[in-house]
Amino acid sequence: MFRVIVILLALFSSFFASAEIGVGDEPYKLIGKNGSGEKINLDNYKGKVVVITFWATWCGPCMKEIPVLSTIQKEVSTEHLQVIAISYKESRKTFRDVVEALGHNPIIFSFDGRSRVAGKYGVKAIPHMYIIGRDGTVKFKHIGYSEKQIPKLIEEINTLLAEKS
């Protein structure tokens, strides 16, 4: 009986614990599926700089951030940088419609309708961005968006791109 209680307590605490990922941490690896239905695993991007952003269509700042990240991704080859945008509490239909409307885009879009991935990252507000270095650890974290942040964001990405893997 004692063992059952201990197991239940462990499950309960892990279910409700906030697993917020911070600078220096290694992020959760499996972050959804891409448009082709293939699993996105961050291990496949080691040696690249990876930008992960959690976004939604109902979030005005998110909808301003996505084109900025798209422009950055277009300027930097996917050989060195990959931007991954994970939907947050969005309906599948809305997600598909918006991704289709964005047309040909170098960003990888992933659907997280039940916020399972967002929960593993500790996301409570959006936009919520992680910039991961070539070594696979979180180097920068940003919550919110402002056009004043763009130069700093570009500087952070360029700094990581200049580092050798």
C-alpha positions as CSV (number, residue, x, y, z in Angstrom):
1,M,0.0,0.0,0.0
2,F,2.8,2.4,0.9
3,R,4.5,1.8,-2.5
4,V,1.3,2.6,-4.3
5,I,1.0,5.9,-2.4
6,V,4.6,6.8,-3.2
7,I,4.1,6.1,-6.9
8,L,0.9,8.1,-7.0
9,L,2.6,11.0,-5.3
10,A,5.4,10.9,-7.8
11,L,3.0,10.9,-10.7
12,F,0.9,13.7,-9.2
13,S,3.9,15.9,-8.5
14,S,5.4,15.4,-12.0
15,F,2.0,16.0,-13.6
16,F,1.6,19.4,-11.9
17,A,5.2,20.4,-11.7
18,S,6.2,23.3,-13.9
19,A,9.2,22.1,-16.0
20,E,10.2,25.6,-17.0
21,I,13.3,25.4,-19.2
22,G,15.9,28.1,-18.7
23,V,19.2,29.3,-20.1
24,G,21.9,26.6,-19.8
25,D,19.3,23.8,-19.8
26,E,19.0,21.1,-22.4
27,P,15.5,21.4,-23.9
28,Y,13.0,18.7,-24.4
29,K,13.9,17.0,-27.6
30,L,10.6,15.8,-29.2
31,I,8.7,18.9,-30.1
32,G,5.9,17.8,-32.4
33,K,5.5,16.9,-36.1
34,N,6.2,19.0,-39.1
35,G,3.8,19.6,-42.0
36,S,4.7,16.2,-43.5
37,G,3.8,14.4,-40.3
38,E,7.5,13.6,-39.4
39,K,8.5,13.9,-35.8
40,I,10.7,16.9,-35.0
41,N,13.6,15.9,-32.8
42,L,16.1,18.6,-31.7
43,D,18.9,16.0,-31.9
44,N,18.6,16.3,-35.7
45,Y,19.6,19.9,-35.5
46,K,22.8,19.6,-33.4
47,G,25.5,21.8,-34.9
48,K,22.9,24.4,-35.9
49,V,21.4,27.3,-34.1
50,V,17.7,26.6,-33.4
51,V,15.1,29.2,-32.6
52,I,11.9,27.7,-31.1
53,T,8.9,30.0,-30.7
54,F,5.5,29.3,-29.2
55,W,2.8,31.3,-31.0
56,A,-0.9,31.5,-31.8
57,T,-3.0,33.4,-34.4
58,W,-5.0,35.1,-31.6
59,C,-1.8,36.6,-30.2
60,G,-1.1,39.9,-32.0
61,P,2.6,40.1,-31.0
62,C,3.1,36.5,-32.2
63,M,1.7,37.4,-35.6
64,K,4.3,40.3,-35.8
65,E,7.1,38.0,-34.6
66,I,6.6,35.2,-37.2
67,P,7.4,37.4,-40.3
68,V,10.5,38.7,-38.5
69,L,11.7,35.1,-37.8
70,S,10.8,34.2,-41.4
71,T,13.0,37.0,-42.7
72,I,15.9,36.0,-40.4
73,Q,15.5,32.3,-41.6
74,K,15.5,33.4,-45.2
75,E,18.8,35.4,-44.7
76,V,20.5,32.5,-42.9
77,S,20.7,29.1,-44.6
78,T,18.9,26.2,-43.0
79,E,22.3,24.7,-43.0
80,H,23.2,26.9,-40.0
81,L,19.9,28.0,-38.5
82,Q,16.4,26.5,-38.2
83,V,13.4,28.4,-36.9
84,I,10.6,26.2,-35.5
85,A,7.3,27.8,-34.7
86,I,5.0,25.7,-32.4
87,S,1.4,26.6,-32.2
88,Y,-0.1,27.1,-28.8
89,K,-3.7,26.3,-27.8
90,E,-4.8,26.6,-31.5
91,S,-7.4,24.6,-33.3
92,R,-6.0,22.3,-36.0
93,K,-8.1,24.0,-38.7
94,T,-7.0,27.5,-37.8
95,F,-3.4,26.3,-37.6
96,R,-3.6,24.7,-41.1
97,D,-5.3,27.8,-42.6
98,V,-2.7,30.2,-41.3
99,V,0.3,28.0,-42.3
100,E,-1.2,27.7,-45.8
101,A,-1.8,31.4,-46.0
102,L,1.8,32.1,-45.1
103,G,2.7,30.2,-48.2
104,H,6.2,29.0,-48.9
105,N,8.0,29.6,-45.7
106,P,11.4,28.4,-44.5
107,I,10.2,28.1,-40.9
108,I,9.1,24.7,-39.7
109,F,5.6,24.9,-38.2
110,S,4.4,22.4,-35.6
111,F,1.0,21.9,-34.1
112,D,0.6,21.6,-30.3
113,G,-3.1,21.7,-29.9
114,R,-3.1,20.2,-26.4
115,S,-0.1,22.2,-25.3
116,R,1.9,19.1,-24.3
117,V,5.1,20.5,-25.7
118,A,4.4,23.9,-24.3
119,G,3.8,22.3,-20.9
120,K,7.2,20.5,-21.0
121,Y,8.9,23.9,-21.7
122,G,6.9,25.6,-19.0
123,V,5.2,28.0,-21.4
124,K,2.5,30.1,-19.7
125,A,2.5,33.2,-22.0
126,I,3.2,33.8,-25.6
127,P,5.2,34.6,-27.7
128,H,7.7,32.5,-25.8
129,M,11.1,31.9,-27.5
130,Y,14.1,29.8,-26.9
131,I,17.4,30.2,-28.8
132,I,19.4,27.0,-28.7
133,G,23.1,27.0,-29.5
134,R,25.0,24.5,-31.7
135,D,25.7,22.4,-28.6
136,G,22.0,21.8,-28.0
137,T,21.6,23.9,-24.9
138,V,19.4,27.0,-24.4
139,K,21.4,30.1,-24.7
140,F,18.7,32.8,-24.7
141,K,15.1,32.9,-23.7
142,H,12.5,35.6,-24.5
143,I,8.9,36.0,-23.3
144,G,6.9,38.6,-25.2
145,Y,7.7,40.6,-28.3
146,S,8.7,44.1,-29.2
147,E,10.1,45.5,-32.4
148,K,12.8,47.1,-30.1
149,Q,14.0,43.6,-29.3
150,I,14.8,42.8,-33.0
151,P,18.4,44.2,-33.0
152,K,19.2,42.2,-29.8
153,L,17.6,39.1,-31.2
154,I,19.7,39.4,-34.4
155,E,22.9,40.0,-32.3
156,E,22.2,36.9,-30.2
157,I,21.6,34.7,-33.3
158,N,24.7,36.1,-35.0
159,T,26.8,35.5,-31.9
160,L,25.7,31.9,-31.8
161,L,26.2,31.5,-35.6
162,A,29.8,32.8,-35.2
163,E,30.7,30.2,-32.6
164,K,32.2,26.9,-33.8
165,S,30.4,23.7,-33.0
